[in-house]
């Protein structure tokens, strides 16, 4: 089945089904990965099960933490003995688990939900004799737990609930004064031009003083979002937040960057969130790849700054700051960006760790040029961000705190 040129029998169908399982389990598997896997199977060089395993591994696995999920999915899907019983046990809730195993267990639960029918699993739990019943009157609500839960640790069902909660978030508005004025009957300033025009209509005998006040409007908002492998799970949820933000206010521009910069403002303006995400997926070519923060900021500064950073624009920069290129380029471009923007808010998924310290060279190079340093790993952090967009900066988010600690 694995040799002789083109894939025979149902191999092509099974590869597509396997890719669908991985996608449901949380791995960023797209149509391009499926095509690459089918092309690899058609070459005719796959002589053994081990060759087949490492070929699919090279196509579907892009991050180290994805290996555990892929390994379990491969051995279960391609009929490894005695693995079904082990995986089915993950469908049942565990009272305690080690802290360092959270990522692995969350991935296994997503895999189990992707491969087995939830209704069947529920019926098995109900038919199991001696099931435990307890009163949850004074326990934590599911919504409260979900709001504080890390996006990386969520199951497939919890991720769907989180997207619905993000769509219901209320975005606070902020208006700033502009240099323009508008007519207003009790304004503080006298509108000399309108006053003289009115007096000419009356032959110059009567003068009614016309007044005006300064106009207020929301500042433009520019979002730069990192979609590299280390930030992909958080950026996917963050895009749902940005979709609601674009439908709630005007003059919002969104750019994604990994190894290149992509403007997705037009794609994200679709009313339907699913349609918008499909358009974004088709427009972005470097999802879950490497990170070139300095190069992306340089392209943005030279190509887009004068178009979108106008009238006191605010900037949301979502990245972990782990740049693999020359730090001097990153520092230079951050300085240029800070001179063009009124306010820069850095959203870093690494702040989910209690012991985070600004020790990486890229993070320390960016710190002096930002106004606020915030986490972006849970529903609570997104709710705080929605409120912070219309509020002045607070001392607990001052980036100088992390610079001194580092």
N, C-alpha and C positions, 0 to 999 in steps of 0.2 A: 504493500500500500504506500510505502514511503519512498519508493524508487521507481525508475522507469519513466521519467519525464513528467507529464501532467498528472495532477492528483486524480485518483480513480475513486469510484464508488461515491460515498457520502463524505469524503474527507473535506472537500471545500465547504459543504454545509456545516460540518462539525466545527471547522475552524471559525466560521462566522458566529455560530452559536457560542463557542468558547469565548470569543471576543465580547459578545453581548453579556455573558456572565461576568467577565472581568469589569466591564463598564458598570454594571449594576452593583458590583462589590466596591466601587469607588475608584478604580484605576482610570486614568484619563486615556481611554482607548477610543479612537475615532475611525472614520472610514479609511483614512490613509494608512493606519496601522494594519487594518484588515487586508487591504490590497497588498501591502508589503509581505504579510504572512502568506497570502495565496501565491504571490510571485515566488517566494522562497520554496514553497512546496512544489511548484511546477518546474523548478530547476532540475530536479532529479538527483541531487547529491545527498539526500537524506537516507542513510542506509540503516540506521538503528533508532531505537527509542531515545537514546541519549542525544543524538543529533537533532531529532525533532524537538526535544525539550529545550535545548540551548538556542535553537533557531527561534522558537516562539518567545523565549526569554529575552533575546536580543531585540525583538520587535516590540514587545509589550511592556517590558520593565524599563523604566527610565530613572527610578530612584531606588536607593538601597532599601528603604522601608517597605517598598512594594514587593520585594522578593518573597516574603513570607506568604502573602496573600496569593501570589502567582503560583508558588510551589504547592500549596494546599489545593488550589483550584485545578492545577494540572493533574495531580495524582488522583483527585476524585473524579474529574470529568473524563479522563482517559483510562478509567477502570483500574486504579490501584486497589488491591484487596484490603479490607478492614479499615478503610479510611472513611467510609460513609458513616459508620457508627460513631467514630470520633468527632466528626464534623457536626452530626446531629445533636450532640451534647451541648454544642455552643448555642443552640437555639434557646436553651433554658437559662433563666437568669441566675447569675452567681452572686452569692452574698458578699464575698470578699475576694479580692484579687490583688497581687502585688502591684505597687505603683509603677514599676518600670515595665510592666507587661500591658499597660493600657492601650498603647497603639496597636500591639499585636492582636489583643482580644477584640478591639473594635473592628479591625479589619476582618477577622475571622467571622464575627457576627454578620458583617455586611455580605461576606461570601456565602454564609449559610442562608441568609435571606434571599440572595440572588439565585441560588441553586434549588431551593426547596420551597414548596407551596406553604405560605404562612397559614392558610386555613387548615391544611392537613396537620401542621405542627400544633396548632391550637387545639384541634380535636384530640390529638394524642395526649396532650396535657390534661384535657378534661376527662378522658377515659382512664387515665392512670389512677389506680386505687391509692387511697391514703393521701390524697393531695392536701396540702396545708392551706388553711384559710386564716386570715388575720384581719384585724381592724386597722385601717389606714387613716383614721379620723385625724390624728395629730401628726401624721407624717408629712414630709415635704411634698408639695404639689409637683406634678410632672412638668408644668410650664416653668416653675421656678428653677427646677434642676436643668431644664433645657436652656434657659436664658444664660446660665453661667457655664454651660458645657462648651468645651473646645470644639471647633468645627472639625478638627482632625479626628476626634474621638466619637463623632456622631455616627449612628447607623444610617441606613438608607431612609428608613421611615422618619428618623429624627431630622435628617437633612431636609426632607420634604416639609416637615412641620416648621423648620427654621425659615425656609423660603416664604412660607405663608405668613409667618410672624414679621419678617422683614418687609413684606408688602403692606403690612398694616402699620408700620412705623410712621409716626407723625414727624414731619420735617419742620423744624423751627426756622422762621424767616429772619433775615437780617437786612436792614436797609441803611445805606450810607448816604450822606449829602453829596450832591453833584454840583458842578459849577453853573448849571442852568437854573432858570427861574420859571415859574408859572404864575398866571394871574390868580390873585386871591384877594377877596374883599377886605379882609382884616390883616393883610400881610404887614410885616415890619418895614419893608422897603417901599418907596414910592416909585411907580413905573412911569418915568418921565416921558417915554415915547408914546405910550397909550394915553397919557394925560394930555399931551399936546394935540394928538389926533382928535381926541374928544372935544377939546376946546375949539378946534377949527370947524367942526360940524355946527357948533353954536355961534359961529361968527366971531369968536374970540372974546365974547362978553362973559361967558360962564366957564369956570374951570372946576371940574370934578376930579379930585385926586384919585388916580388908579393905583392900586397897590399890587404887590407881588410877593411871593415867598420862594424859598429855595426848593428845588425838586429833590426827592429822595427815591432811590431805587436800589434793588439788590445788586451787589457786585457780581461780576462774572466769576464762575467757579471752574477751575481747570483741574482735572484728575489725571495723575500719572500712576498707573497700576502695573506692578511687577507680576508677570505670568510665568516666571521661571519655575523649575522643578520644586524648589524649596518653598514657593509661595502659591502654587497652583490651587491647592484645596481652599485656601483662604481667599484668593482672588475670585474664584468661582462664586462663592457666597457674596463677596463684596460687589460683584457685578449686579446681583439682584438688588442690592441696596442702591446702587447707582441708577438702575432702571427706574426705581420709584422716585429717586431724586430728580431725574430728568423730566419725568412726567409732572412733577410738582412745581418746578421753577424754571425760569428761562435762563438762557446764556450759560449752559453747562457744556463743557467740552471734555471728552474722555479719550485718553491715549493709553494703549497697552504696549509694554516693552518687555522683551527678553533678550534676544540677540539683535532685534531690530525694533523700530518704533512704528506703531500702527494706530491710525486715527479711526476710532469706531463710533464717533459721535452720531453719524447718520444711521448706522445699524442699530444702535441702542435706543433710538427714538421711537421704535415701533411700539404701538400700544400694548400688544400682546407680548408678555414676557417670554413665552416659549419661542415665538417667532423671532424676537429680538436676539435671544441666545443662539438660535440657529444661524442668523445673519452674522453674528460676531464670530462664531466658530468657523464659518466659511471665509471670513476676512482675515483671520489671524493664522499665520503659517508657522510660528515659532513657539507654540504653547508647550509648557513643561520642558523647555530646553535649557540652555545656559543663561548666564546673566552678564549683561554689559551695560551697567547703569551709567557710567560716564559717557559712553558713546551715544546712548539713547538721549541723555540730557543735552549733549552737544547738538544732536540733530534737532531736538525740540527748540533749543535756544536760537539756532540759526535759521530755522524754517518756519516755526510756528509762534514764537514769542510775540512778534509785532501784530499777529492776527488775533490772538486770543487773550493775551495778558494786557488788557486795556481797562481803564476806568477803575483802578484799584482792585484788580482780580485777586482772588484767593486761590491757593494751590493745595490740593491734597496729594501727597506723595506716599503711595503704599508699596513698601519694599522692606526686605530684611537688611539691606545695606551691605550684603556680602558680595562685593564686586571682585572679579578675578583680574581686572585690568589695572592699569597704572592709576594709583590713587591720586596723583597730581592732576590728572584730567578730571576726575570726579570732583575734586575740591574746586578747581577753576570753574567748572560748569555750575556747581551749586552756588558759588559766589555770584555768577552772572544771573542765575535764576532769582536769587534773593533780591537783586537790584531791580528786577522787573515786576515782582509780585508784592502785593501789600502784606500778605500773610501766608506762611507756609506751615502746614500741619503734616507732620510725618507720622504715618500709621505703620507700626512695625509688629508683625506677628510674634517676634521673639520676646516681646514684653509679657507674654503669657507665662514665662518662667519667673518665679519669685526671685531667684538669684541672678537676674540678668545684669551684666556689666558691659559698659561700652569699651571693649578692649580691641575689637576688630579695627583694622586701619581704615576701612571704608566707612564704618559707622562714625568713627572719630573725625573723619574728614568732612562728613555731612553735618554733624551736630552744630557747629558754630553758625550755620546759616538758616536754621529753622526756628520757628516761634513756639511750636508745641510738639511734644513727643507723646504719642498715644498708642495703646494696644488696639488690635483689630482681629480678635480671635474668637469672639462669642457674640451672642445677641445683645448682651448687656453693653459690650464695648461699642457696638453699632448704635445702640440707643443713646449712649453718652455722646457719641460723635454727632448724631442728629441734633442734640441739644447744644453742643459746642459750636456748631456752625453759626449760631445766632447769639453767642455769648463771648465776652472778652476772655483772654487766656487766663489760666489759673496757675497758681504757684506749683501745684503738685505735678504739672505737666511741663515744667520748665526744663529744657534740655541741658542746662548748665548743671542740674542736679546729678545727671548721669555722667557728665564729663568730669566733675569733681570726684565722684565715686570711682570712676575708672582710672 
